[in-house]
Amino acid sequence: MGIIVSIIIGALAGFLAGKIMKGAGFGFVVNLIVGIVGGFIGGNVLSWIGIDWGSTFIGCLVTSVVGAVLLLWIISLIKK
């Protein structure tokens, strides 16, 4: 995918993960970082358990959101 689409997916995934985990987003830059890292985590974790939602926009977004939620959950465990 192109860099612009990756940035859009990362920002959306970070925003959605922020809504799911805390009820609010963290701002564009942090949402972007959480979404991009979440996409990497989600892609790896889901491939380990045999799930592949394809490389469509929605598939990449769902994968990134799953990974971003996992990332935020791990961060919340560390903060405790």
PDB file with SEQRES, HELIX, SHEET and CRYST1 records, atoms N, CA, C and O in Angstrom:
SEQRES   1 A   80  MET GLY ILE ILE VAL SER ILE ILE ILE GLY ALA LEU ALA          
SEQRES   2 A   80  GLY PHE LEU ALA GLY LYS ILE MET LYS GLY ALA GLY PHE          
SEQRES   3 A   80  GLY PHE VAL VAL ASN LEU ILE VAL GLY ILE VAL GLY GLY          
SEQRES   4 A   80  PHE ILE GLY GLY ASN VAL LEU SER TRP ILE GLY ILE ASP          
SEQRES   5 A   80  TRP GLY SER THR PHE ILE GLY CYS LEU VAL THR SER VAL          
SEQRES   6 A   80  VAL GLY ALA VAL LEU LEU LEU TRP ILE ILE SER LEU ILE          
SEQRES   7 A   80  LYS LYS                                                      
HELIX    1 AA1 ILE A    3  MET A   21  1                                  19    
HELIX    2 AA2 PHE A   28  TRP A   48  1                                  21    
HELIX    3 AA3 PHE A   57  LYS A   79  1                                  23    
CRYST1    1.000    1.000    1.000  90.00  90.00  90.00 P 1           1          
ATOM      1  N   MET A   1       0.830  -1.185   0.000  1.00  0.00           N  
ATOM      2  CA  MET A   1       0.000   0.000   0.000  1.00  0.00           C  
ATOM      3  C   MET A   1       0.869   1.239   0.000  1.00  0.00           C  
ATOM      4  O   MET A   1       2.025   1.205   0.422  1.00  0.00           O  
ATOM      5  N   GLY A   2       0.310   2.317  -0.470  1.00  0.00           N  
ATOM      6  CA  GLY A   2       1.052   3.557  -0.506  1.00  0.00           C  
ATOM      7  C   GLY A   2       1.213   4.161   0.883  1.00  0.00           C  
ATOM      8  O   GLY A   2       0.491   3.817   1.819  1.00  0.00           O  
ATOM      9  N   ILE A   3       2.159   5.053   0.991  1.00  0.00           N  
ATOM     10  CA  ILE A   3       2.459   5.679   2.274  1.00  0.00           C  
ATOM     11  C   ILE A   3       1.284   6.519   2.772  1.00  0.00           C  
ATOM     12  O   ILE A   3       1.029   6.566   3.976  1.00  0.00           O  
ATOM     13  N   ILE A   4       0.572   7.177   1.872  1.00  0.00           N  
ATOM     14  CA  ILE A   4      -0.578   7.998   2.272  1.00  0.00           C  
ATOM     15  C   ILE A   4      -1.682   7.124   2.859  1.00  0.00           C  
ATOM     16  O   ILE A   4      -2.271   7.463   3.885  1.00  0.00           O  
ATOM     17  N   VAL A   5      -1.956   6.011   2.211  1.00  0.00           N  
ATOM     18  CA  VAL A   5      -2.991   5.095   2.705  1.00  0.00           C  
ATOM     19  C   VAL A   5      -2.558   4.501   4.044  1.00  0.00           C  
ATOM     20  O   VAL A   5      -3.383   4.335   4.942  1.00  0.00           O  
ATOM     21  N   SER A   6      -1.280   4.180   4.185  1.00  0.00           N  
ATOM     22  CA  SER A   6      -0.780   3.649   5.460  1.00  0.00           C  
ATOM     23  C   SER A   6      -0.932   4.664   6.583  1.00  0.00           C  
ATOM     24  O   SER A   6      -1.275   4.298   7.707  1.00  0.00           O  
ATOM     25  N   ILE A   7      -0.678   5.942   6.286  1.00  0.00           N  
ATOM     26  CA  ILE A   7      -0.844   6.989   7.293  1.00  0.00           C  
ATOM     27  C   ILE A   7      -2.318   7.121   7.679  1.00  0.00           C  
ATOM     28  O   ILE A   7      -2.643   7.267   8.858  1.00  0.00           O  
ATOM     29  N   ILE A   8      -3.195   7.071   6.700  1.00  0.00           N  
ATOM     30  CA  ILE A   8      -4.633   7.175   6.983  1.00  0.00           C  
ATOM     31  C   ILE A   8      -5.093   5.999   7.823  1.00  0.00           C  
ATOM     32  O   ILE A   8      -5.814   6.183   8.804  1.00  0.00           O  
ATOM     33  N   ILE A   9      -4.685   4.789   7.454  1.00  0.00           N  
ATOM     34  CA  ILE A   9      -5.059   3.597   8.217  1.00  0.00           C  
ATOM     35  C   ILE A   9      -4.484   3.669   9.630  1.00  0.00           C  
ATOM     36  O   ILE A   9      -5.179   3.354  10.596  1.00  0.00           O  
ATOM     37  N   GLY A  10      -3.244   4.075   9.759  1.00  0.00           N  
ATOM     38  CA  GLY A  10      -2.623   4.192  11.077  1.00  0.00           C  
ATOM     39  C   GLY A  10      -3.339   5.185  11.966  1.00  0.00           C  
ATOM     40  O   GLY A  10      -3.580   4.909  13.141  1.00  0.00           O  
ATOM     41  N   ALA A  11      -3.684   6.343  11.415  1.00  0.00           N  
ATOM     42  CA  ALA A  11      -4.388   7.367  12.192  1.00  0.00           C  
ATOM     43  C   ALA A  11      -5.774   6.881  12.607  1.00  0.00           C  
ATOM     44  O   ALA A  11      -6.177   7.056  13.757  1.00  0.00           O  
ATOM     45  N   LEU A  12      -6.499   6.274  11.677  1.00  0.00           N  
ATOM     46  CA  LEU A  12      -7.826   5.754  12.004  1.00  0.00           C  
ATOM     47  C   LEU A  12      -7.758   4.630  13.035  1.00  0.00           C  
ATOM     48  O   LEU A  12      -8.562   4.586  13.967  1.00  0.00           O  
ATOM     49  N   ALA A  13      -6.806   3.733  12.867  1.00  0.00           N  
ATOM     50  CA  ALA A  13      -6.667   2.614  13.802  1.00  0.00           C  
ATOM     51  C   ALA A  13      -6.312   3.115  15.199  1.00  0.00           C  
ATOM     52  O   ALA A  13      -6.869   2.636  16.187  1.00  0.00           O  
ATOM     53  N   GLY A  14      -5.406   4.058  15.290  1.00  0.00           N  
ATOM     54  CA  GLY A  14      -5.046   4.625  16.585  1.00  0.00           C  
ATOM     55  C   GLY A  14      -6.211   5.337  17.232  1.00  0.00           C  
ATOM     56  O   GLY A  14      -6.425   5.212  18.437  1.00  0.00           O  
ATOM     57  N   PHE A  15      -6.972   6.089  16.440  1.00  0.00           N  
ATOM     58  CA  PHE A  15      -8.145   6.793  16.952  1.00  0.00           C  
ATOM     59  C   PHE A  15      -9.180   5.801  17.470  1.00  0.00           C  
ATOM     60  O   PHE A  15      -9.698   5.959  18.576  1.00  0.00           O  
ATOM     61  N   LEU A  16      -9.485   4.771  16.664  1.00  0.00           N  
ATOM     62  CA  LEU A  16     -10.474   3.772  17.075  1.00  0.00           C  
ATOM     63  C   LEU A  16     -10.018   2.991  18.307  1.00  0.00           C  
ATOM     64  O   LEU A  16     -10.823   2.706  19.193  1.00  0.00           O  
ATOM     65  N   ALA A  17      -8.745   2.648  18.365  1.00  0.00           N  
ATOM     66  CA  ALA A  17      -8.228   1.936  19.540  1.00  0.00           C  
ATOM     67  C   ALA A  17      -8.317   2.822  20.775  1.00  0.00           C  
ATOM     68  O   ALA A  17      -8.625   2.336  21.863  1.00  0.00           O  
ATOM     69  N   GLY A  18      -8.052   4.106  20.619  1.00  0.00           N  
ATOM     70  CA  GLY A  18      -8.196   5.039  21.735  1.00  0.00           C  
ATOM     71  C   GLY A  18      -9.627   5.108  22.221  1.00  0.00           C  
ATOM     72  O   GLY A  18      -9.870   5.171  23.426  1.00  0.00           O  
ATOM     73  N   LYS A  19     -10.577   5.098  21.303  1.00  0.00           N  
ATOM     74  CA  LYS A  19     -11.999   5.093  21.667  1.00  0.00           C  
ATOM     75  C   LYS A  19     -12.377   3.797  22.386  1.00  0.00           C  
ATOM     76  O   LYS A  19     -13.123   3.815  23.365  1.00  0.00           O  
ATOM     77  N   ILE A  20     -11.863   2.692  21.899  1.00  0.00           N  
ATOM     78  CA  ILE A  20     -12.197   1.393  22.490  1.00  0.00           C  
ATOM     79  C   ILE A  20     -11.591   1.261  23.873  1.00  0.00           C  
ATOM     80  O   ILE A  20     -12.257   0.778  24.790  1.00  0.00           O  
ATOM     81  N   MET A  21     -10.345   1.678  24.047  1.00  0.00           N  
ATOM     82  CA  MET A  21      -9.638   1.445  25.314  1.00  0.00           C  
ATOM     83  C   MET A  21      -9.834   2.549  26.347  1.00  0.00           C  
ATOM     84  O   MET A  21      -9.874   2.254  27.542  1.00  0.00           O  
ATOM     85  N   LYS A  22      -9.956   3.784  25.941  1.00  0.00           N  
ATOM     86  CA  LYS A  22     -10.009   4.884  26.905  1.00  0.00           C  
ATOM     87  C   LYS A  22     -11.203   5.790  26.729  1.00  0.00           C  
ATOM     88  O   LYS A  22     -11.510   6.575  27.626  1.00  0.00           O  
ATOM     89  N   GLY A  23     -11.878   5.709  25.617  1.00  0.00           N  
ATOM     90  CA  GLY A  23     -13.008   6.584  25.378  1.00  0.00           C  
ATOM     91  C   GLY A  23     -12.657   7.869  24.650  1.00  0.00           C  
ATOM     92  O   GLY A  23     -13.548   8.671  24.369  1.00  0.00           O  
ATOM     93  N   ALA A  24     -11.381   8.093  24.334  1.00  0.00           N  
ATOM     94  CA  ALA A  24     -10.994   9.301  23.604  1.00  0.00           C  
ATOM     95  C   ALA A  24      -9.701   9.043  22.845  1.00  0.00           C  
ATOM     96  O   ALA A  24      -8.911   8.179  23.224  1.00  0.00           O  
ATOM     97  N   GLY A  25      -9.493   9.790  21.782  1.00  0.00           N  
ATOM     98  CA  GLY A  25      -8.254   9.680  21.020  1.00  0.00           C  
ATOM     99  C   GLY A  25      -7.127  10.423  21.715  1.00  0.00           C  
ATOM    100  O   GLY A  25      -7.353  11.118  22.706  1.00  0.00           O  
ATOM    101  N   PHE A  26      -5.929  10.280  21.203  1.00  0.00           N  
ATOM    102  CA  PHE A  26      -4.749  10.873  21.830  1.00  0.00           C  
ATOM    103  C   PHE A  26      -4.154  12.013  21.023  1.00  0.00           C  
ATOM    104  O   PHE A  26      -3.114  12.550  21.405  1.00  0.00           O  
ATOM    105  N   GLY A  27      -4.768  12.391  19.938  1.00  0.00           N  
ATOM    106  CA  GLY A  27      -4.185  13.377  19.043  1.00  0.00           C  
ATOM    107  C   GLY A  27      -3.632  12.677  17.815  1.00  0.00           C  
ATOM    108  O   GLY A  27      -3.338  11.482  17.847  1.00  0.00           O  
ATOM    109  N   PHE A  28      -3.494  13.422  16.744  1.00  0.00           N  
ATOM    110  CA  PHE A  28      -3.139  12.823  15.460  1.00  0.00           C  
ATOM    111  C   PHE A  28      -1.810  12.079  15.491  1.00  0.00           C  
ATOM    112  O   PHE A  28      -1.726  10.951  15.007  1.00  0.00           O  
ATOM    113  N   VAL A  29      -0.776  12.690  16.049  1.00  0.00           N  
ATOM    114  CA  VAL A  29       0.564  12.082  15.999  1.00  0.00           C  
ATOM    115  C   VAL A  29       0.610  10.795  16.806  1.00  0.00           C  
ATOM    116  O   VAL A  29       1.122   9.784  16.325  1.00  0.00           O  
ATOM    117  N   VAL A  30       0.082  10.816  18.033  1.00  0.00           N  
ATOM    118  CA  VAL A  30       0.111   9.612  18.867  1.00  0.00           C  
ATOM    119  C   VAL A  30      -0.804   8.543  18.277  1.00  0.00           C  
ATOM    120  O   VAL A  30      -0.453   7.364  18.278  1.00  0.00           O  
ATOM    121  N   ASN A  31      -1.982   8.943  17.771  1.00  0.00           N  
ATOM    122  CA  ASN A  31      -2.862   7.977  17.107  1.00  0.00           C  
ATOM    123  C   ASN A  31      -2.158   7.322  15.928  1.00  0.00           C  
ATOM    124  O   ASN A  31      -2.284   6.115  15.717  1.00  0.00           O  
ATOM    125  N   LEU A  32      -1.425   8.103  15.169  1.00  0.00           N  
ATOM    126  CA  LEU A  32      -0.689   7.581  14.018  1.00  0.00           C  
ATOM    127  C   LEU A  32       0.354   6.565  14.453  1.00  0.00           C  
ATOM    128  O   LEU A  32       0.461   5.490  13.864  1.00  0.00           O  
ATOM    129  N   ILE A  33       1.117   6.896  15.472  1.00  0.00           N  
ATOM    130  CA  ILE A  33       2.156   5.986  15.966  1.00  0.00           C  
ATOM    131  C   ILE A  33       1.540   4.705  16.511  1.00  0.00           C  
ATOM    132  O   ILE A  33       1.997   3.609  16.188  1.00  0.00           O  
ATOM    133  N   VAL A  34       0.498   4.839  17.342  1.00  0.00           N  
ATOM    134  CA  VAL A  34      -0.173   3.657  17.907  1.00  0.00           C  
ATOM    135  C   VAL A  34      -0.758   2.803  16.795  1.00  0.00           C  
ATOM    136  O   VAL A  34      -0.669   1.576  16.842  1.00  0.00           O  
ATOM    137  N   GLY A  35      -1.357   3.440  15.792  1.00  0.00           N  
ATOM    138  CA  GLY A  35      -1.947   2.692  14.685  1.00  0.00           C  
ATOM    139  C   GLY A  35      -0.922   1.962  13.835  1.00  0.00           C  
ATOM    140  O   GLY A  35      -1.148   0.818  13.439  1.00  0.00           O  
ATOM    141  N   ILE A  36       0.198   2.604  13.551  1.00  0.00           N  
ATOM    142  CA  ILE A  36       1.237   1.969  12.730  1.00  0.00           C  
ATOM    143  C   ILE A  36       1.877   0.805  13.486  1.00  0.00           C  
ATOM    144  O   ILE A  36       2.040  -0.284  12.936  1.00  0.00           O  
ATOM    145  N   VAL A  37       2.238   1.038  14.744  1.00  0.00           N  
ATOM    146  CA  VAL A  37       2.808  -0.039  15.554  1.00  0.00           C  
ATOM    147  C   VAL A  37       1.760  -1.138  15.748  1.00  0.00           C  
ATOM    148  O   VAL A  37       2.083  -2.326  15.724  1.00  0.00           O  
ATOM    149  N   GLY A  38       0.504  -0.728  15.940  1.00  0.00           N  
ATOM    150  CA  GLY A  38      -0.590  -1.698  16.073  1.00  0.00           C  
ATOM    151  C   GLY A  38      -0.776  -2.532  14.824  1.00  0.00           C  
ATOM    152  O   GLY A  38      -1.083  -3.721  14.909  1.00  0.00           O  
ATOM    153  N   GLY A  39      -0.594  -1.922  13.664  1.00  0.00           N  
ATOM    154  CA  GLY A  39      -0.693  -2.689  12.416  1.00  0.00           C  
ATOM    155  C   GLY A  39       0.367  -3.766  12.337  1.00  0.00           C  
ATOM    156  O   GLY A  39       0.095  -4.881  11.892  1.00  0.00           O  
ATOM    157  N   PHE A  40       1.569  -3.439  12.767  1.00  0.00           N  
ATOM    158  CA  PHE A  40       2.650  -4.428  12.787  1.00  0.00           C  
ATOM    159  C   PHE A  40       2.332  -5.541  13.790  1.00  0.00           C  
ATOM    160  O   PHE A  40       2.459  -6.724  13.475  1.00  0.00           O  
ATOM    161  N   ILE A  41       1.919  -5.153  14.992  1.00  0.00           N  
ATOM    162  CA  ILE A  41       1.592  -6.141  16.032  1.00  0.00           C  
ATOM    163  C   ILE A  41       0.406  -6.989  15.594  1.00  0.00           C  
ATOM    164  O   ILE A  41       0.447  -8.216  15.679  1.00  0.00           O  
ATOM    165  N   GLY A  42      -0.657  -6.326  15.121  1.00  0.00           N  
ATOM    166  CA  GLY A  42      -1.854  -7.054  14.690  1.00  0.00           C  
ATOM    167  C   GLY A  42      -1.568  -8.018  13.558  1.00  0.00           C  
ATOM    168  O   GLY A  42      -2.053  -9.150  13.562  1.00  0.00           O  
ATOM    169  N   GLY A  43      -0.780  -7.577  12.586  1.00  0.00           N  
ATOM    170  CA  GLY A  43      -0.435  -8.461  11.468  1.00  0.00           C  
ATOM    171  C   GLY A  43       0.310  -9.694  11.919  1.00  0.00           C  
ATOM    172  O   GLY A  43       0.042 -10.794  11.437  1.00  0.00           O  
ATOM    173  N   ASN A  44       1.251  -9.522  12.847  1.00  0.00           N  
ATOM    174  CA  ASN A  44       2.011 -10.661  13.343  1.00  0.00           C  
ATOM    175  C   ASN A  44       1.165 -11.586  14.214  1.00  0.00           C  
ATOM    176  O   ASN A  44       1.169 -12.802  14.023  1.00  0.00           O  
ATOM    177  N   VAL A  45       0.446 -11.012  15.163  1.00  0.00           N  
ATOM    178  CA  VAL A  45      -0.347 -11.836  16.086  1.00  0.00           C  
ATOM    179  C   VAL A  45      -1.426 -12.605  15.325  1.00  0.00           C  
ATOM    180  O   VAL A  45      -1.621 -13.799  15.554  1.00  0.00           O  
ATOM    181  N   LEU A  46      -2.120 -11.922  14.428  1.00  0.00           N  
ATOM    182  CA  LEU A  46      -3.186 -12.606  13.687  1.00  0.00           C  
ATOM    183  C   LEU A  46      -2.637 -13.666  12.743  1.00  0.00           C  
ATOM    184  O   LEU A  46      -3.287 -14.689  12.529  1.00  0.00           O  
ATOM    185  N   SER A  47      -1.458 -13.448  12.176  1.00  0.00           N  
ATOM    186  CA  SER A  47      -0.879 -14.478  11.312  1.00  0.00           C  
ATOM    187  C   SER A  47      -0.438 -15.697  12.118  1.00  0.00           C  
ATOM    188  O   SER A  47      -0.484 -16.824  11.624  1.00  0.00           O  
ATOM    189  N   TRP A  48      -0.009 -15.468  13.365  1.00  0.00           N  
ATOM    190  CA  TRP A  48       0.371 -16.595  14.229  1.00  0.00           C  
ATOM    191  C   TRP A  48      -0.815 -17.506  14.511  1.00  0.00           C  
ATOM    192  O   TRP A  48      -0.654 -18.721  14.631  1.00  0.00           O  
ATOM    193  N   ILE A  49      -2.017 -16.919  14.617  1.00  0.00           N  
ATOM    194  CA  ILE A  49      -3.184 -17.757  14.912  1.00  0.00           C  
ATOM    195  C   ILE A  49      -3.979 -18.105  13.651  1.00  0.00           C  
ATOM    196  O   ILE A  49      -5.063 -18.683  13.733  1.00  0.00           O  
ATOM    197  N   GLY A  50      -3.432 -17.749  12.484  1.00  0.00           N  
ATOM    198  CA  GLY A  50      -4.004 -18.183  11.217  1.00  0.00           C  
ATOM    199  C   GLY A  50      -5.139 -17.326  10.673  1.00  0.00           C  
ATOM    200  O   GLY A  50      -5.923 -17.803   9.853  1.00  0.00           O  
ATOM    201  N   ILE A  51      -5.247 -16.067  11.110  1.00  0.00           N  
ATOM    202  CA  ILE A  51      -6.297 -15.188  10.614  1.00  0.00           C  
ATOM    203  C   ILE A  51      -5.694 -14.218   9.603  1.00  0.00           C  
ATOM    204  O   ILE A  51      -4.665 -13.594   9.866  1.00  0.00           O  
ATOM    205  N   ASP A  52      -6.343 -14.097   8.442  1.00  0.00           N  
ATOM    206  CA  ASP A  52      -5.895 -13.158   7.415  1.00  0.00           C  
ATOM    207  C   ASP A  52      -7.120 -12.485   6.823  1.00  0.00           C  
ATOM    208  O   ASP A  52      -7.931 -13.130   6.158  1.00  0.00           O  
ATOM    209  N   TRP A  53      -7.255 -11.180   7.064  1.00  0.00           N  
ATOM    210  CA  TRP A  53      -8.384 -10.431   6.535  1.00  0.00           C  
ATOM    211  C   TRP A  53      -8.050  -9.779   5.209  1.00  0.00           C  
ATOM    212  O   TRP A  53      -8.802  -8.925   4.739  1.00  0.00           O  
ATOM    213  N   GLY A  54      -6.968 -10.150   4.610  1.00  0.00           N  
ATOM    214  CA  GLY A  54      -6.609  -9.641   3.296  1.00  0.00           C  
ATOM    215  C   GLY A  54      -5.941  -8.286   3.358  1.00  0.00           C  
ATOM    216  O   GLY A  54      -5.729  -7.726   4.434  1.00  0.00           O  
ATOM    217  N   SER A  55      -5.614  -7.768   2.188  1.00  0.00           N  
ATOM    218  CA  SER A  55      -4.911  -6.495   2.118  1.00  0.00           C  
ATOM    219  C   SER A  55      -5.816  -5.384   1.605  1.00  0.00           C  
ATOM    220  O   SER A  55      -5.334  -4.402   1.039  1.00  0.00           O  
ATOM    221  N   THR A  56      -7.128  -5.530   1.798  1.00  0.00           N  
ATOM    222  CA  THR A  56      -8.046  -4.450   1.462  1.00  0.00           C  
ATOM    223  C   THR A  56      -7.955  -3.370   2.526  1.00  0.00           C  
ATOM    224  O   THR A  56      -7.363  -3.587   3.583  1.00  0.00           O  
ATOM    225  N   PHE A  57      -8.532  -2.219   2.256  1.00  0.00           N  
ATOM    226  CA  PHE A  57      -8.506  -1.108   3.207  1.00  0.00           C  
ATOM    227  C   PHE A  57      -9.142  -1.535   4.535  1.00  0.00           C  
ATOM    228  O   PHE A  57      -8.573  -1.296   5.600  1.00  0.00           O  
ATOM    229  N   ILE A  58     -10.312  -2.160   4.474  1.00  0.00           N  
ATOM    230  CA  ILE A  58     -11.018  -2.585   5.688  1.00  0.00           C  
ATOM    231  C   ILE A  58     -10.236  -3.673   6.413  1.00  0.00           C  
ATOM    232  O   ILE A  58     -10.133  -3.638   7.639  1.00  0.00           O  
ATOM    233  N   GLY A  59      -9.685  -4.632   5.686  1.00  0.00           N  
ATOM    234  CA  GLY A  59      -8.893  -5.699   6.311  1.00  0.00           C  
ATOM    235  C   GLY A  59      -7.678  -5.143   7.037  1.00  0.00           C  
ATOM    236  O   GLY A  59      -7.379  -5.551   8.159  1.00  0.00           O  
ATOM    237  N   CYS A  60      -6.983  -4.215   6.399  1.00  0.00           N  
ATOM    238  CA  CYS A  60      -5.812  -3.589   7.042  1.00  0.00           C  
ATOM    239  C   CYS A  60      -6.220  -2.760   8.246  1.00  0.00           C  
ATOM    240  O   CYS A  60      -5.523  -2.746   9.261  1.00  0.00           O  
ATOM    241  N   LEU A  61      -7.351  -2.067   8.138  1.00  0.00           N  
ATOM    242  CA  LEU A  61      -7.832  -1.246   9.252  1.00  0.00           C  
ATOM    243  C   LEU A  61      -8.198  -2.114  10.446  1.00  0.00           C  
ATOM    244  O   LEU A  61      -7.832  -1.792  11.576  1.00  0.00           O  
ATOM    245  N   VAL A  62      -8.911  -3.204  10.218  1.00  0.00           N  
ATOM    246  CA  VAL A  62      -9.299  -4.096  11.319  1.00  0.00           C  
ATOM    247  C   VAL A  62      -8.063  -4.719  11.955  1.00  0.00           C  
ATOM    248  O   VAL A  62      -7.970  -4.797  13.181  1.00  0.00           O  
ATOM    249  N   THR A  63      -7.130  -5.156  11.150  1.00  0.00           N  
ATOM    250  CA  THR A  63      -5.888  -5.725  11.671  1.00  0.00           C  
ATOM    251  C   THR A  63      -5.138  -4.698  12.514  1.00  0.00           C  
ATOM    252  O   THR A  63      -4.642  -5.025  13.592  1.00  0.00           O  
ATOM    253  N   SER A  64      -5.051  -3.470  12.037  1.00  0.00           N  
ATOM    254  CA  SER A  64      -4.358  -2.416  12.767  1.00  0.00           C  
ATOM    255  C   SER A  64      -5.073  -2.069  14.062  1.00  0.00           C  
ATOM    256  O   SER A  64      -4.423  -1.825  15.079  1.00  0.00           O  
ATOM    257  N   VAL A  65      -6.401  -2.043  14.043  1.00  0.00           N  
ATOM    258  CA  VAL A  65      -7.155  -1.746  15.261  1.00  0.00           C  
ATOM    259  C   VAL A  65      -6.943  -2.846  16.299  1.00  0.00           C  
ATOM    260  O   VAL A  65      -6.745  -2.554  17.478  1.00  0.00           O  
ATOM    261  N   VAL A  66      -6.982  -4.094  15.874  1.00  0.00           N  
ATOM    262  CA  VAL A  66      -6.740  -5.208  16.807  1.00  0.00           C  
ATOM    263  C   VAL A  66      -5.353  -5.071  17.428  1.00  0.00           C  
ATOM    264  O   VAL A  66      -5.201  -5.202  18.643  1.00  0.00           O  
ATOM    265  N   GLY A  67      -4.358  -4.814  16.616  1.00  0.00           N  
ATOM    266  CA  GLY A  67      -3.001  -4.649  17.121  1.00  0.00           C  
ATOM    267  C   GLY A  67      -2.855  -3.438  18.029  1.00  0.00           C  
ATOM    268  O   GLY A  67      -2.163  -3.505  19.045  1.00  0.00           O  
ATOM    269  N   ALA A  68      -3.502  -2.323  17.671  1.00  0.00           N  
ATOM    270  CA  ALA A  68      -3.420  -1.113  18.485  1.00  0.00           C  
ATOM    271  C   ALA A  68      -4.098  -1.319  19.842  1.00  0.00           C  
ATOM    272  O   ALA A  68      -3.602  -0.845  20.864  1.00  0.00           O  
ATOM    273  N   VAL A  69      -5.223  -2.020  19.851  1.00  0.00           N  
ATOM    274  CA  VAL A  69      -5.893  -2.330  21.122  1.00  0.00           C  
ATOM    275  C   VAL A  69      -4.993  -3.220  21.979  1.00  0.00           C  
ATOM    276  O   VAL A  69      -4.880  -3.006  23.186  1.00  0.00           O  
ATOM    277  N   LEU A  70      -4.361  -4.204  21.371  1.00  0.00           N  
ATOM    278  CA  LEU A  70      -3.413  -5.052  22.112  1.00  0.00           C  
ATOM    279  C   LEU A  70      -2.265  -4.224  22.678  1.00  0.00           C  
ATOM    280  O   LEU A  70      -1.862  -4.408  23.826  1.00  0.00           O  
ATOM    281  N   LEU A  71      -1.742  -3.312  21.862  1.00  0.00           N  
ATOM    282  CA  LEU A  71      -0.655  -2.445  22.309  1.00  0.00           C  
ATOM    283  C   LEU A  71      -1.084  -1.586  23.496  1.00  0.00           C  
ATOM    284  O   LEU A  71      -0.359  -1.496  24.486  1.00  0.00           O  
ATOM    285  N   LEU A  72      -2.246  -0.960  23.407  1.00  0.00           N  
ATOM    286  CA  LEU A  72      -2.734  -0.129  24.502  1.00  0.00           C  
ATOM    287  C   LEU A  72      -3.018  -0.952  25.754  1.00  0.00           C  
ATOM    288  O   LEU A  72      -2.803  -0.479  26.870  1.00  0.00           O  
ATOM    289  N   TRP A  73      -3.497  -2.170  25.575  1.00  0.00           N  
ATOM    290  CA  TRP A  73      -3.757  -3.056  26.709  1.00  0.00           C  
ATOM    291  C   TRP A  73      -2.443  -3.422  27.409  1.00  0.00           C  
ATOM    292  O   TRP A  73      -2.371  -3.412  28.637  1.00  0.00           O  
ATOM    293  N   ILE A  74      -1.413  -3.744  26.633  1.00  0.00           N  
ATOM    294  CA  ILE A  74      -0.106  -4.076  27.206  1.00  0.00           C  
ATOM    295  C   ILE A  74       0.464  -2.861  27.942  1.00  0.00           C  
ATOM    296  O   ILE A  74       1.009  -3.001  29.037  1.00  0.00           O  
ATOM    297  N   ILE A  75       0.341  -1.687  27.357  1.00  0.00           N  
ATOM    298  CA  ILE A  75       0.824  -0.466  28.005  1.00  0.00           C  
ATOM    299  C   ILE A  75       0.092  -0.235  29.317  1.00  0.00           C  
ATOM    300  O   ILE A  75       0.705   0.166  30.306  1.00  0.00           O  
ATOM    301  N   SER A  76      -1.233  -0.488  29.337  1.00  0.00           N  
ATOM    302  CA  SER A  76      -1.984  -0.284  30.576  1.00  0.00           C  
ATOM    303  C   SER A  76      -1.560  -1.278  31.653  1.00  0.00           C  
ATOM    304  O   SER A  76      -1.589  -0.950  32.839  1.00  0.00           O  
ATOM    305  N   LEU A  77      -1.166  -2.494  31.256  1.00  0.00           N  
ATOM    306  CA  LEU A  77      -0.681  -3.471  32.223  1.00  0.00           C  
ATOM    307  C   LEU A  77       0.658  -3.043  32.809  1.00  0.00           C  
ATOM    308  O   LEU A  77       0.911  -3.243  33.997  1.00  0.00           O  
ATOM    309  N   ILE A  78       1.508  -2.461  31.987  1.00  0.00           N  
ATOM    310  CA  ILE A  78       2.829  -2.013  32.438  1.00  0.00           C  
ATOM    311  C   ILE A  78       2.689  -0.824  33.391  1.00  0.00           C  
ATOM    312  O   ILE A  78       3.436  -0.711  34.363  1.00  0.00           O  
ATOM    313  N   LYS A  79       1.736   0.054  33.108  1.00  0.00           N  
ATOM    314  CA  LYS A  79       1.545   1.241  33.938  1.00  0.00           C  
ATOM    315  C   LYS A  79       1.023   0.919  35.335  1.00  0.00           C  
ATOM    316  O   LYS A  79       1.217   1.707  36.260  1.00  0.00           O  
ATOM    317  N   LYS A  80       0.362  -0.230  35.500  1.00  0.00           N  
ATOM    318  CA  LYS A  80      -0.216  -0.584  36.806  1.00  0.00           C  
ATOM    319  C   LYS A  80       0.807  -0.887  37.819  1.00  0.00           C  
ATOM    320  O   LYS A  80       0.471  -1.200  38.961  1.00  0.00           O  
TER     321      LYS A  80                                                      
END                                                                             
